């Protein structure tokens, strides 16, 4: 299950596979502790669903709109999201400027 989750994250975002597995492992550990205390799995599942819905609402509230035509903002967003791997391997900001420029053509 964790391997499938990691693969899905890689396909969807191209990064964050370790984070997804660590978070999932923590959720499973928490669920196990609750079950050990007699909490029914359906109650735990319902609580996880409610928590995910609350997080979705929170992210909508704190999200910052951005203009996809604002080149510098898009490059800064890409640098932030890709900084851990791709950007440094492929030449940093110059690579991202090239990608953005290529996409304009």
Residue pairs with C-beta under 8 A, 6 or more apart in sequence:
2 21
2 24
2 25
5 20
5 21
5 24
6 17
6 20
6 21
7 17
9 16
9 17
9 20
10 17
14 86
15 81
15 82
15 84
15 85
15 86
27 48
31 41
31 44
31 48
34 44
35 41
35 44
66 73
66 74
66 77
67 73
68 74
71 100
74 100
75 93
75 96
75 97
75 100
78 87
78 96
78 99
78 100
79 87
79 92
79 93
79 96
82 96
87 93
87 95
87 96
